[in-house]
Amino acid sequence: MASGYGWGGGRSRCFTYWQEFQKCYAQTDNPIECRPQSRDYLECLHHPQELTRAKVIQDEFIRKVEHSAKEGRKTADVLAEGSIVGVGLIQRGGKGDSKAK
């Protein structure tokens, strides 16, 4: 991992982050100052923040699909009962008969 060599023999994808962390760690007296570099390196290796964001997006997508499916079921139930969803084209009752030509 931190050797700097990837699978193909070249530089690994996270080697630059490792170099930044190593440089900070070597130059400081307080290793806590290198937390941002450490987080960047670990994010590059394991992608925890990216996975968290992807999970949030996936959960929101599932929630919207379930909501639209629930609304679709409501519409299907209304149609199954035989009532016509009115859009103003068909007059119901006796009102439309008296005004017809």
N, C-alpha and C positions, 0 to 999 in steps of 0.2 A: 504494500500500500504506500507507505511513506518512502519507499526506496527510489521513487521517481520513474520507475519503468512500468509501462502499461503492458497489456496482453500482447501487443504487437511489437514490443521492444522499444518503442519510443516513450515519450513522456506520458505519464498518466494524466487523466483529466483533472485531478485534484492536486497535482504537484505544485502549482503556483501558490495555492492556498497553504500548502504545507510549508513552503519556503517562507511565506510571510509570517506564519505562526512561529516557525523555528527562529527566524531573525529577531522577532519581538522577544521571544523567550530568552534568547542569548544576550540581548542588550538590556534587559530590565532587571531590577533588583526585586520587584514585586510581581510575581507571575500572574496575579489577578488582573493586571493591566492588559494581559494578552487574551482576555476572554472573547472579545469580538473576533479576533483572528481564529481562535479555537472554534467558535461557533460556525464561522464561515467554512472552515475545513471539515467539520463534522457534517454540516449541511451538504457539502459537496459529496461526501462519502455515502451518507445514508438517506438524504432527502426527507427528513422528518417534517419540515415545514411545508414542503411541496405536497407530501402525502396528506397532511392535515387539510390543506386547502382543497385538494382533489376530493377528499371525503366530504367536506362541507358542500362543495358544488354538487356532488352526486346525491347527497341527502336532500338538497333543495330541489333537484330535478325529480327525484322520486316523490317528494311531497307534492309538487305541481302536477305530476302525472296522476297521482292518486286523487287529487282534488278534481282534475278534469274528468277522470273516470267516474267519480261520484256524481258530478254534474251531468255527465252523459247518462248515467243510470236514472237520474231524476227525470230527464227528458224522455228516456225510453219508457219509463213507467207511465208518464202522462200519455204518451202516444199509444201504449199498450191498452190503456183504459178506454180508448176510442174517442177521446176528446181531441178536437182539432186545435192546434196552436194557432191562435189568431194573429194575422198580419194585416187585418183590415180589408181583405179582399172579399170575404164572404160575410154577408149580413146575417145575423142570427135573429130568430124570432119574427114577429109580424111587422116590424118597422120597415124592413126593406121591401116587403110586398106592396105596401100602399104607395110607395114612391116610384115603383117600376112603371115603364111606359105601357 
